[in-house]
């Protein structure tokens, strides 16, 4: 009988209100559904405490370097077979998040890294941090071909070290929105949705400016902006951006057509909102975005999608799986909305293409792919173990 594999995830974790925390939680459960034993080392923001579930076995204060050394000792003394790191620069303390290398430099387990951000033209600190991450990882998991191209072209990573595994999503049937609208007691026809933690780079003002001409033809339209303000933004700036958007709604006389739900929703409720909507809009302002969980969910649930052409959206919406509108292009959003609303057959065909493409992104498939990677990496690591010189390890060498 095969020994049960044990995987230790490192990243933010629920109930922290963070996209990567949600991703880590969903990935862990998709992996554990395949019979893998999974635990978590959770990274906390300074001065924050969370009521974690039982799978969280160790916590790191993001800005305390010593916590990373202690975590490395914990990992080495544990019975974990594999470490799966969720990496984004801002998750970890230090310059370009380099505190994480105090941990990575000190462990004797194979590391599989999921890269949630990647910079095509990095400043020196970010280049060095990325190169160290590459060196410490047995395998790099990315979620788009664009990320593969950047790793190969900018960071000279060999293709056999990289694996594309799509961002996961729950498996829902292709369905009309009316059933879920009744369930959620939501009004609006069509119901248009943007969701995610609110911050200035979301570009929602572009959508608001596009709405008056659409509302003139479709007065029952409702645009629902779902999501709490990003916790870091709220701490430093308060609700300035939300108030700016609400003032714009008043100026454009869209009070009957725009609704803000200022809350962080759990996965099941979020999926109900998505299923209730007709059109999902992703008006982000940053071109250099290699993944979007929100776009993935909308794609896999078969929504009509309008997005700005950031890297991930261009790739996911290729082959007419959605409509792309240039950044800050108000007229473009107006035309795209009218096109989807007034051409229902073409819109349904587009939705079906998106839904069919999304079948490969379900968490069941994603969990299976991760487990295959874990087993191959562990077998390789056990065959060709890295030489660990723990006696000569010094903290200053790690960062």
C-alpha positions as CSV (number, residue, x, y, z in Angstrom):
1,X,0.0,0.0,0.0
2,X,1.4,3.4,-1.0
3,X,2.2,5.9,1.8
4,X,-0.1,8.8,1.9
5,X,1.6,11.9,0.6
6,X,1.7,15.0,2.9
7,X,1.8,18.5,1.4
8,X,2.4,21.7,3.3
9,X,1.1,24.8,1.7
10,X,2.6,28.3,2.4
11,X,0.6,31.4,1.7
12,X,-2.2,33.5,3.0
13,X,-5.3,31.6,4.1
14,X,-9.0,32.0,4.9
15,X,-10.6,33.7,6.7
16,X,-8.1,36.5,5.6
17,X,-9.9,38.5,2.9
18,X,-7.5,38.0,0.0
19,X,-7.6,36.4,-3.4
20,X,-4.6,34.2,-2.7
21,X,-6.0,33.1,0.6
22,X,-9.2,31.9,-1.2
23,X,-7.1,30.3,-3.9
24,X,-4.9,28.5,-1.3
25,X,-8.0,27.2,0.5
26,X,-9.7,25.9,-2.7
27,X,-6.5,24.4,-4.0
28,X,-5.8,22.6,-0.7
29,X,-9.3,21.1,-0.7
30,X,-9.1,20.0,-4.4
31,X,-5.7,18.3,-3.6
32,X,-7.0,16.7,-0.4
33,X,-10.0,15.4,-2.3
34,X,-7.5,13.2,-4.2
35,X,-6.4,11.5,-0.9
36,X,-3.5,13.8,-0.1
37,X,-2.9,15.0,3.5
38,X,-2.7,18.8,3.5
39,X,-1.6,21.4,6.0
40,X,-0.9,25.1,5.9
41,X,1.6,27.6,7.1
42,X,-0.3,30.9,7.0
43,X,1.3,34.3,6.4
44,X,-0.4,37.1,8.5
45,X,-0.4,40.8,8.0
46,X,1.3,42.7,10.9
47,X,-0.9,43.1,14.0
48,X,-3.6,40.9,12.5
49,X,-4.9,37.6,14.0
50,X,-7.3,35.2,12.3
51,X,-9.5,32.4,13.5
52,X,-7.9,29.7,11.3
53,X,-9.3,26.3,10.6
54,X,-7.5,23.2,11.9
55,X,-5.4,22.6,8.8
56,X,-3.3,25.7,9.7
57,X,-0.4,24.3,11.8
58,X,2.0,27.3,11.8
59,X,1.8,31.1,11.4
60,X,4.3,33.7,10.1
61,X,4.0,37.4,10.8
62,X,4.9,38.8,7.4
63,X,7.3,41.4,8.7
64,X,9.1,39.3,11.3
65,X,12.2,37.7,9.7
66,X,12.7,35.3,12.6
67,X,9.3,33.8,11.9
68,X,10.6,32.6,8.6
69,X,13.6,30.8,10.2
70,X,11.2,29.2,12.8
71,X,9.0,28.1,10.0
72,X,11.9,26.5,8.2
73,X,12.8,24.6,11.4
74,X,9.1,23.5,11.7
75,X,9.1,22.2,8.1
76,X,12.3,20.2,8.5
77,X,11.0,18.6,11.7
78,X,7.6,17.8,10.2
79,X,6.6,14.8,8.2
80,X,5.7,16.9,5.1
81,X,6.9,15.4,1.8
82,X,6.3,18.5,-0.4
83,X,6.1,22.3,0.2
84,X,3.7,24.2,-2.1
85,X,4.4,27.9,-2.0
86,X,1.9,30.5,-3.2
87,X,4.1,33.4,-4.3
88,X,3.3,37.0,-4.8
89,X,5.8,39.7,-3.9
90,X,3.6,41.5,-1.5
91,X,2.7,38.5,0.6
92,X,6.1,38.4,2.3
93,X,8.2,40.9,4.2
94,X,11.5,42.4,3.1
95,X,12.7,44.0,-0.1
96,X,10.7,42.5,-2.9
97,X,9.4,40.0,-0.5
98,X,12.8,38.4,0.0
99,X,12.1,37.3,3.6
100,X,10.7,34.1,2.1
101,X,14.2,33.1,1.2
102,X,15.1,32.8,4.8
103,X,12.6,29.9,4.8
104,X,13.4,28.5,1.4
105,X,17.2,28.5,2.0
106,X,16.8,26.5,5.2
107,X,14.6,23.6,4.3
108,X,15.3,20.1,3.0
109,X,12.0,19.4,1.2
110,X,11.1,19.9,-2.5
111,X,9.3,23.1,-3.2
112,X,6.6,23.6,-5.9
113,X,5.9,27.3,-6.4
114,X,2.7,28.7,-7.8
115,X,3.5,32.1,-9.3
116,X,0.7,34.6,-9.0
117,X,2.7,37.6,-10.3
118,X,5.5,37.9,-12.8
119,X,7.2,41.0,-14.0
120,X,8.3,41.4,-17.6
121,X,10.5,44.4,-17.0
122,X,11.6,44.0,-13.4
123,X,13.6,46.4,-11.3
124,X,16.8,44.9,-10.0
125,X,15.4,43.9,-6.6
126,X,12.4,42.1,-8.2
127,X,14.7,40.4,-10.8
128,X,16.9,39.0,-8.0
129,X,14.0,37.9,-6.0
130,X,12.5,36.1,-9.0
131,X,15.8,34.4,-9.8
132,X,16.1,33.2,-6.2
133,X,12.6,31.9,-6.3
134,X,13.3,30.0,-9.5
135,X,16.5,28.5,-8.0
136,X,14.8,27.3,-4.9
137,X,11.8,25.7,-6.7
138,X,11.7,22.2,-8.2
139,X,8.8,23.3,-10.4
140,X,7.2,26.6,-11.3
141,X,3.4,26.5,-11.8
142,X,1.9,29.3,-13.8
143,X,-1.6,29.9,-15.1
144,X,-1.1,31.2,-18.6
145,X,1.1,30.8,-21.7
146,X,2.1,34.5,-21.3
147,X,3.7,33.6,-17.9
148,X,5.6,30.7,-19.6
149,X,6.9,33.1,-22.3
150,X,8.1,35.6,-19.7
151,X,9.9,32.9,-17.6
152,X,11.7,31.6,-20.7
153,X,12.4,34.9,-22.4
154,X,13.2,37.2,-19.4
155,X,14.5,34.8,-16.8
156,X,15.9,32.1,-19.0
157,X,14.0,29.3,-17.3
158,X,14.0,25.9,-19.1
159,X,10.6,24.8,-20.3
160,X,10.8,21.5,-18.4
161,X,10.8,23.4,-15.1
162,X,7.5,25.2,-16.0
163,X,4.0,23.8,-15.9
164,X,0.8,25.5,-16.9
165,X,-2.1,24.6,-14.6
166,X,-5.1,26.9,-14.9
167,X,-6.6,28.9,-12.0
168,X,-9.2,26.6,-10.6
169,X,-13.0,27.2,-10.4
170,X,-16.1,25.5,-9.0
171,X,-18.0,23.3,-11.5
172,X,-21.4,24.7,-12.2
173,X,-23.8,23.8,-15.0
174,X,-24.4,26.0,-18.0
175,X,-27.5,27.7,-16.9
176,X,-29.7,30.8,-17.4
177,X,-29.4,33.6,-14.9
178,X,-33.0,33.9,-13.9
179,X,-33.1,31.0,-11.5
180,X,-30.2,32.4,-9.5
181,X,-31.6,35.9,-9.6
182,X,-34.7,34.7,-8.0
183,X,-32.7,32.8,-5.4
184,X,-30.6,35.9,-4.6
185,X,-33.5,38.3,-4.8
186,X,-31.6,40.4,-7.3
187,X,-33.2,42.9,-9.7
188,X,-32.1,44.0,-13.1
189,X,-32.4,42.8,-16.7
190,X,-29.7,42.6,-17.9
191,X,-27.7,42.2,-14.6
192,X,-24.1,43.2,-15.1
193,X,-21.5,42.3,-12.6
194,X,-18.0,43.4,-11.6
195,X,-16.6,41.8,-8.5
196,X,-13.4,41.6,-6.4
197,X,-11.7,43.7,-3.7
198,X,-12.1,47.3,-4.6
199,X,-9.1,49.5,-5.4
200,X,-8.2,52.2,-7.9
201,X,-6.7,49.8,-10.5
202,X,-10.2,48.2,-11.0
203,X,-11.1,50.8,-13.6
204,X,-14.8,50.9,-12.6
205,X,-15.2,54.5,-13.5
206,X,-14.8,53.5,-17.2
207,X,-17.8,51.3,-16.9
208,X,-19.9,54.0,-15.1
209,X,-19.2,56.5,-17.9
210,X,-20.2,54.0,-20.5
211,X,-23.6,53.3,-18.9
212,X,-25.8,56.3,-19.7
213,X,-26.1,55.6,-23.4
214,X,-26.8,51.9,-22.6
215,X,-29.4,52.7,-19.9
216,X,-31.2,55.0,-22.4
217,X,-32.0,52.0,-24.5
218,X,-32.3,49.5,-21.6
219,X,-33.6,51.3,-18.6
220,X,-34.0,48.1,-16.4
221,X,-30.3,47.4,-16.6
222,X,-28.5,47.1,-13.3
223,X,-24.7,47.2,-12.8
224,X,-23.7,45.5,-9.6
225,X,-20.3,46.3,-8.1
226,X,-19.6,43.5,-5.6
227,X,-16.8,43.5,-3.1
228,X,-15.3,45.2,-0.1
229,X,-12.6,47.7,-0.4
230,X,-9.2,46.0,-0.3
231,X,-8.1,45.9,3.4
232,X,-4.7,47.6,2.8
233,X,-6.4,50.4,0.7
234,X,-9.0,50.8,3.4
235,X,-6.3,51.2,6.1
236,X,-4.3,53.7,4.2
237,X,-7.0,55.6,2.2
238,X,-10.3,54.7,3.7
239,X,-13.2,54.6,1.3
240,X,-12.0,57.4,-1.0
241,X,-12.3,55.4,-4.2
242,X,-15.8,54.0,-3.4
243,X,-17.0,57.5,-2.5
244,X,-15.5,58.8,-5.8
245,X,-17.5,56.1,-7.7
246,X,-20.7,56.8,-5.8
247,X,-20.4,60.5,-6.5
248,X,-20.0,59.7,-10.2
249,X,-23.1,57.6,-10.1
250,X,-25.0,60.6,-8.8
251,X,-23.5,63.0,-11.4
252,X,-24.5,60.6,-14.2
253,X,-28.0,60.1,-12.7
254,X,-27.5,56.3,-12.5
255,X,-28.8,55.9,-9.0
256,X,-31.5,53.4,-10.2
257,X,-29.0,51.4,-12.3
258,X,-25.8,51.0,-10.2
259,X,-25.7,49.1,-6.9
260,X,-22.7,48.7,-4.6
261,X,-22.6,45.6,-2.3
262,X,-19.8,46.6,0.0
263,X,-18.9,43.1,1.4
264,X,-16.5,40.3,1.1
265,X,-18.5,37.2,0.1
266,X,-17.7,33.5,0.7
267,X,-17.3,31.2,-2.3
268,X,-20.8,29.8,-2.4
269,X,-22.4,33.2,-2.2
270,X,-20.0,34.6,-4.8
271,X,-20.8,31.8,-7.2
272,X,-24.5,32.5,-6.8
273,X,-23.9,36.2,-7.7
274,X,-22.0,35.2,-10.8
275,X,-24.6,32.7,-11.9
276,X,-27.3,35.4,-11.4
277,X,-25.5,37.8,-13.7
278,X,-25.8,38.0,-17.5
279,X,-22.6,39.9,-18.2
280,X,-19.3,40.1,-16.3
281,X,-17.1,43.1,-16.8
282,X,-13.4,43.3,-16.0
283,X,-12.3,46.9,-16.6
284,X,-8.9,46.6,-15.0
285,X,-6.3,49.2,-15.7
286,X,-3.1,47.2,-15.4
287,X,-1.9,45.4,-18.6
288,X,0.7,43.3,-16.7
289,X,-1.6,40.9,-15.0
290,X,-0.9,37.2,-15.6
291,X,-3.9,35.8,-13.7
292,X,-7.4,36.8,-12.5
293,X,-9.4,34.5,-10.4
294,X,-12.5,36.6,-11.0
295,X,-12.2,36.4,-14.8
296,X,-11.6,32.6,-14.5
297,X,-14.9,32.1,-12.5
298,X,-16.9,34.2,-15.0
299,X,-15.4,32.3,-17.9
300,X,-16.0,28.9,-16.5
301,X,-19.6,29.7,-15.5
302,X,-20.4,30.8,-19.0
303,X,-21.0,34.5,-18.6
304,X,-20.9,37.1,-21.4
305,X,-17.6,38.8,-20.7
306,X,-16.2,42.2,-21.5
307,X,-12.7,43.0,-20.4
308,X,-9.7,45.3,-20.9
309,X,-6.8,43.6,-22.7
310,X,-4.6,42.7,-19.8
311,X,-2.3,39.7,-20.5
312,X,-4.5,37.1,-18.8
313,X,-7.7,38.4,-20.4
314,X,-6.3,38.5,-23.9
315,X,-5.3,34.8,-23.6
316,X,-8.4,33.5,-21.9
317,X,-10.9,35.4,-24.2
318,X,-9.1,34.4,-27.4
319,X,-11.1,32.6,-30.1
320,X,-14.2,34.8,-29.4
321,X,-14.8,33.7,-25.8
322,X,-15.4,37.3,-24.8
323,X,-15.0,40.9,-25.9
324,X,-11.9,43.1,-25.4
325,X,-12.1,46.8,-24.9
326,X,-9.1,49.1,-24.6
327,X,-8.1,50.6,-21.2
328,X,-10.3,53.6,-20.3
329,X,-12.3,53.3,-23.5
330,X,-15.7,54.5,-22.5
331,X,-17.2,54.3,-26.0
332,X,-15.7,50.8,-26.4
333,X,-17.5,49.6,-23.2
334,X,-20.8,51.2,-24.5
335,X,-20.6,49.4,-27.8
336,X,-19.6,46.1,-26.2
337,X,-22.5,46.2,-23.8
338,X,-25.0,47.0,-26.5
339,X,-23.6,44.2,-28.7
340,X,-24.0,41.5,-26.0
341,X,-27.5,42.8,-24.9
342,X,-28.9,43.3,-28.3
343,X,-27.6,40.1,-30.0
344,X,-28.7,37.3,-27.7
345,X,-27.9,34.4,-30.0
346,X,-24.4,35.6,-30.6
347,X,-24.0,36.3,-26.9
348,X,-25.2,32.8,-26.0
349,X,-22.8,31.2,-28.5
350,X,-19.9,33.2,-26.9
351,X,-21.0,32.2,-23.5
352,X,-21.0,28.5,-24.5
353,X,-17.5,28.8,-25.9
354,X,-16.3,30.3,-22.7
355,X,-18.1,27.6,-20.6
356,X,-16.7,24.7,-22.7
357,X,-13.1,26.1,-22.4
358,X,-13.6,26.4,-18.6
359,X,-14.2,22.7,-18.2
360,X,-10.5,22.1,-18.0
361,X,-10.3,24.7,-15.1
362,X,-12.6,22.9,-12.6
363,X,-11.0,22.4,-9.2
364,X,-11.2,18.6,-9.6
365,X,-9.1,18.8,-12.8
366,X,-6.7,21.3,-11.2
367,X,-6.3,19.3,-8.0
368,X,-5.4,16.2,-10.1
369,X,-2.8,18.1,-12.1
370,X,-1.1,19.4,-8.9
371,X,-1.0,16.0,-7.4
372,X,0.7,14.6,-10.5
373,X,3.3,17.4,-10.2
374,X,3.8,16.6,-6.5
375,X,4.4,12.9,-7.1
376,X,6.8,13.5,-10.0
377,X,8.7,16.1,-8.0
378,X,9.0,14.0,-4.9
379,X,10.2,11.0,-6.9
380,X,12.9,13.1,-8.7
381,X,13.9,14.8,-5.4
382,X,14.3,11.4,-3.7
383,X,16.4,10.1,-6.6
384,X,18.6,13.2,-6.9
385,X,18.4,14.9,-3.4
386,X,19.8,18.4,-3.1
387,X,22.9,18.7,-0.9
388,X,21.9,20.6,2.2
389,X,24.7,22.2,4.2
390,X,22.7,23.0,7.3
391,X,25.7,23.4,9.6
392,X,27.0,26.3,7.5
393,X,23.7,28.1,7.1
394,X,23.7,31.6,8.3
395,X,20.6,33.9,8.5
396,X,22.3,36.7,6.6
397,X,22.8,34.4,3.6
398,X,19.1,33.8,3.1
399,X,18.0,37.3,2.3
